[in-house]
Amino acid sequence: MLTQEQRDQYRRDGYIVLPDFKAPDEIARLRARAEAIVDAFDPAESRAVFTTRDQENVSDAWFLGSDNTVRCFFEEEAFDSHGQLKQAKALSINKIGHAMHDLDPVFEAFTRDAKLAAVARDLGLERPQVWQSMYIFKQPGIGGEVRWHQDATFFDSTPISVTTFWFALEDATVDNGCLWVEPGGHRGPLRERFLRDGQRITMEKLDTTPWPDEGVAAPVECKAGSLVCFHGLLPHYSAPNRSAVSRHAFTLHATDARSAYSPRNWIQRDASFAARGFD
């Protein structure tokens, strides 16, 4: 599936962009299903906000209970000072997570893809296990910042094998909050680990290496339908979306079953709901 040049680029930079990976009709089905999930969501169930700031203290029961189900989360700036939504519910949701790829037929069909399985193998995942899916809205005007981080923080394994598959469902630009990465940064250390013990979360600091600055960070602008694949140690970030257009994306996180998945990762599965691959 991948050319030798693409494999070499992935090893060198820690990421690759594959344009036109998903067809417009596949994207349309996923977007329509996400819209239906949000439409059916009752804000009275939860007003949980998703933020990447101070995650060990803001990860509440609604978030922790989303590990193996499907739940909606609001943008940080969705509510006014009186606790009322400042815009329509459909324009207030930050993301849907975290097990749509196994529990929802439309998301499952998008995930179980022979082309995607081939890419995963080419990237070194001989026995992929998909642990998490997220539909990210990056809403116009209020789309929240996602701070610099590494996905291995949340999906630790020995050896580290987590790989991210990030699908652009709309054009991603600097203006509407595209990804930024540190090319080659995957060769650096793991800085943090997000650890779960029951309902308690801690963020363990492992290394003091600073996060990238503007001098080394590179934007990953791409068209709708593109697939961005990146290594679990690659530092990445996205700025707030202050533009008038959204930046919908869908992302999957997978490890290789040949590596030992940490029992302290926040998402766990047992034999009754085993993590599956892309086939």
C-alpha positions as CSV (number, residue, x, y, z in Angstrom):
1,M,0.0,0.0,0.0
2,L,2.7,2.5,1.0
3,T,5.6,3.3,-1.3
4,Q,9.2,3.0,-0.1
5,E,9.4,6.8,-0.2
6,Q,6.4,7.0,2.2
7,R,7.8,4.5,4.5
8,D,11.1,6.3,4.6
9,Q,9.4,9.6,5.3
10,Y,7.4,8.1,8.1
11,R,10.6,6.7,9.7
12,R,12.3,10.1,9.3
13,D,9.5,12.5,10.2
14,G,7.2,10.4,12.3
15,Y,4.2,11.1,10.1
16,I,2.8,10.9,6.6
17,V,-0.1,12.4,4.7
18,L,-2.1,10.2,2.3
19,P,-4.4,12.4,0.2
20,D,-7.8,11.1,-1.1
21,F,-7.7,8.1,1.2
22,K,-11.5,8.3,1.9
23,A,-14.1,9.0,-0.8
24,P,-16.6,11.8,-0.4
25,D,-19.5,9.4,0.0
26,E,-17.7,7.7,2.9
27,I,-17.1,11.1,4.6
28,A,-20.7,12.1,4.0
29,R,-22.1,9.0,5.7
30,L,-19.8,9.5,8.7
31,R,-20.7,13.2,9.0
32,A,-24.4,12.4,8.8
33,R,-24.1,9.8,11.5
34,A,-22.2,12.1,13.8
35,E,-24.9,14.8,13.2
36,A,-27.6,12.2,14.2
37,I,-25.7,11.3,17.4
38,V,-25.4,14.9,18.4
39,D,-29.1,15.5,17.6
40,A,-30.1,12.7,19.8
41,F,-27.9,13.8,22.7
42,D,-29.7,15.5,25.6
43,P,-27.5,18.1,27.3
44,A,-29.4,17.3,30.5
45,E,-27.4,14.0,30.6
46,S,-24.1,15.8,31.0
47,R,-22.6,19.2,30.4
48,A,-19.1,17.8,30.4
49,V,-16.5,19.9,28.6
50,F,-13.5,18.4,26.9
51,T,-10.2,20.2,27.5
52,T,-6.6,19.1,27.3
53,R,-5.6,21.5,30.1
54,D,-5.1,19.9,33.6
55,Q,-6.6,16.6,32.5
56,E,-5.9,14.7,35.7
57,N,-8.2,17.1,37.5
58,V,-10.9,17.6,34.9
59,S,-11.4,14.0,33.9
60,D,-14.8,13.3,35.5
61,A,-17.1,10.3,35.7
62,W,-18.7,11.2,32.3
63,F,-15.3,11.2,30.6
64,L,-14.0,8.0,32.3
65,G,-17.3,6.2,31.6
66,S,-16.9,7.0,27.9
67,D,-14.0,4.6,27.5
68,N,-16.1,1.8,26.0
69,T,-19.3,3.6,24.9
70,V,-20.4,6.6,22.9
71,R,-20.7,10.1,24.5
72,C,-20.7,13.7,23.5
73,F,-18.5,16.5,25.1
74,F,-18.9,20.2,24.8
75,E,-16.4,22.9,23.8
76,E,-14.8,24.9,26.6
77,E,-16.4,28.1,25.3
78,A,-19.8,26.6,24.6
79,F,-21.5,28.1,27.6
80,D,-22.1,31.7,28.8
81,S,-21.6,32.9,32.3
82,H,-25.1,31.7,33.2
83,G,-24.4,28.2,32.0
84,Q,-26.5,28.5,28.9
85,L,-25.3,27.5,25.4
86,K,-24.1,30.5,23.4
87,Q,-25.0,28.8,20.1
88,A,-27.0,25.8,18.8
89,K,-26.1,22.5,20.3
90,A,-24.8,21.2,17.0
91,L,-22.3,24.0,17.0
92,S,-21.3,23.5,20.7
93,I,-20.0,19.9,20.7
94,N,-16.2,19.4,20.9
95,K,-16.2,15.7,20.2
96,I,-17.9,12.3,20.3
97,G,-15.9,9.4,21.9
98,H,-14.6,6.8,22.4
99,A,-15.9,3.4,21.1
100,M,-17.9,4.2,18.0
101,H,-15.6,2.1,15.8
102,D,-17.0,-1.0,17.6
103,L,-20.5,0.0,18.7
104,D,-21.9,2.0,15.8
105,P,-22.4,0.4,12.3
106,V,-21.5,3.5,10.3
107,F,-18.3,4.2,12.2
108,E,-17.4,0.5,12.2
109,A,-17.7,0.4,8.4
110,F,-15.5,3.4,8.1
111,T,-12.9,1.8,10.4
112,R,-12.9,-1.8,9.0
113,D,-11.2,-1.0,5.7
114,A,-8.8,-3.3,3.8
115,K,-6.8,-0.2,2.6
116,L,-6.4,1.0,6.2
117,A,-5.4,-2.5,7.4
118,A,-2.7,-2.5,4.7
119,V,-1.4,0.9,5.7
120,A,-1.3,-0.3,9.4
121,R,0.8,-3.3,8.4
122,D,3.1,-1.1,6.4
123,L,3.6,1.1,9.4
124,G,4.6,-1.9,11.5
125,L,1.3,-2.9,13.2
126,E,1.3,-6.6,12.5
127,R,-1.5,-7.3,14.9
128,P,-3.4,-4.0,15.3
129,Q,-5.8,-3.4,18.2
130,V,-8.0,-0.3,17.9
131,W,-8.6,1.2,21.3
132,Q,-10.2,4.5,20.7
133,S,-12.2,6.5,18.2
134,M,-13.0,10.2,18.3
135,Y,-15.1,12.4,16.0
136,I,-13.7,15.9,16.5
137,F,-15.7,19.0,15.4
138,K,-13.3,21.9,16.0
139,Q,-16.3,24.2,15.9
140,P,-16.2,27.6,14.1
141,G,-15.2,30.5,16.4
142,I,-15.0,28.3,19.6
143,G,-13.0,25.2,18.6
144,G,-10.7,24.6,21.5
145,E,-6.9,24.3,21.6
146,V,-5.4,20.9,21.9
147,R,-2.1,21.4,23.7
148,W,1.1,19.8,22.7
149,H,1.1,16.1,23.6
150,Q,2.1,12.6,22.5
151,D,-0.5,9.9,22.0
152,A,1.7,7.3,23.7
153,T,0.9,9.3,26.9
154,F,-2.6,7.8,26.8
155,F,-1.8,4.4,25.1
156,D,1.4,3.3,26.8
157,S,2.8,-0.1,25.8
158,T,6.1,-2.0,26.0
159,P,7.6,-1.4,23.5
160,I,5.6,1.8,22.5
161,S,3.5,0.9,19.4
162,V,0.5,3.2,19.4
163,T,-0.1,4.7,16.0
164,T,-2.7,7.4,15.2
165,F,-4.9,7.5,12.1
166,W,-6.3,11.0,11.6
167,F,-8.9,11.5,8.8
168,A,-9.6,15.0,7.6
169,L,-13.4,15.2,7.0
170,E,-13.1,18.8,5.9
171,D,-10.2,20.8,4.6
172,A,-7.8,21.4,7.5
173,T,-5.9,24.7,7.3
174,V,-3.9,27.0,9.6
175,D,-6.9,29.2,9.8
176,N,-9.4,26.6,11.1
177,G,-7.0,24.8,13.5
178,C,-5.1,22.1,11.5
179,L,-2.6,19.8,13.2
180,W,0.9,21.0,13.9
181,V,3.7,18.5,14.4
182,E,7.4,18.4,15.3
183,P,9.0,16.5,12.3
184,G,11.4,13.9,13.7
185,G,10.2,14.5,17.2
186,H,9.1,10.9,17.6
187,R,12.8,10.1,18.2
188,G,12.5,12.0,21.5
189,P,11.4,10.7,24.9
190,L,7.9,10.1,26.2
191,R,7.2,13.1,28.5
192,E,4.1,12.1,30.4
193,R,1.8,9.1,31.1
194,F,-1.9,9.5,31.7
195,L,-2.6,6.8,34.4
196,R,-6.0,5.5,35.7
197,D,-6.5,3.7,39.0
198,G,-10.3,3.1,39.2
199,Q,-11.9,6.5,39.1
200,R,-8.6,8.3,39.9
201,I,-6.5,9.9,37.2
202,T,-2.9,11.0,37.5
203,M,-0.5,12.6,34.9
204,E,2.9,11.1,35.6
205,K,5.8,13.4,34.5
206,L,8.6,11.3,32.9
207,D,10.8,13.8,31.1
208,T,11.4,17.5,31.1
209,T,12.2,17.9,27.4
210,P,10.3,21.1,26.4
211,W,7.6,21.0,23.9
212,P,8.3,22.3,20.4
213,D,8.3,26.1,19.6
214,E,7.4,27.9,16.4
215,G,10.9,27.4,15.1
216,V,10.5,23.7,14.6
217,A,6.7,23.2,14.5
218,A,5.2,22.4,11.0
219,P,1.5,22.8,10.1
220,V,-0.2,19.7,8.5
221,E,-2.7,21.4,6.1
222,C,-4.6,18.8,4.1
223,K,-7.8,18.4,2.0
224,A,-10.9,16.5,3.1
225,G,-10.4,12.8,2.5
226,S,-6.8,12.8,3.5
227,L,-5.4,10.4,6.1
228,V,-2.6,11.6,8.4
229,C,-0.7,8.7,10.1
230,F,1.7,9.5,13.0
231,H,3.9,7.8,15.5
232,G,2.7,7.7,19.1
233,L,5.8,9.6,20.3
234,L,5.3,12.4,17.7
235,P,4.6,15.7,19.5
236,H,1.5,17.4,18.0
237,Y,-0.9,20.2,18.7
238,S,-3.8,22.2,17.2
239,A,-4.6,25.8,17.8
240,P,-8.1,27.2,18.6
241,N,-10.4,27.7,15.7
242,R,-11.3,31.3,15.4
243,S,-12.4,31.1,11.8
244,A,-16.0,30.9,10.5
245,V,-15.6,27.3,9.3
246,S,-15.4,24.1,11.2
247,R,-12.6,21.4,10.9
248,H,-14.3,18.0,11.3
249,A,-11.9,15.1,11.7
250,F,-12.1,11.4,12.8
251,T,-9.2,9.7,14.6
252,L,-8.3,6.2,15.6
253,H,-5.6,5.0,18.0
254,A,-4.2,1.5,17.6
255,T,-1.4,-0.5,19.2
256,D,0.2,-3.7,18.2
257,A,-0.9,-6.8,20.1
258,R,2.7,-8.0,20.1
259,S,3.5,-5.2,22.6
260,A,2.3,-5.3,26.2
261,Y,-0.6,-2.8,26.6
262,S,-0.3,-1.1,30.0
263,P,-3.0,-2.2,32.6
264,R,-2.9,1.4,33.8
265,N,-4.0,3.0,30.5
266,W,-7.4,4.7,30.9
267,I,-9.1,2.5,28.3
268,Q,-9.2,-1.3,29.0
269,R,-11.0,-4.2,27.4
270,D,-11.6,-7.7,28.5
271,A,-12.5,-10.9,26.6
272,S,-16.2,-9.9,26.4
273,F,-15.3,-6.8,24.5
274,A,-11.9,-7.4,23.0
275,A,-10.0,-4.7,21.0
276,R,-10.1,-5.6,17.3
277,G,-8.1,-4.6,14.3
278,F,-9.0,-3.0,10.9
279,D,-10.0,-6.2,9.1
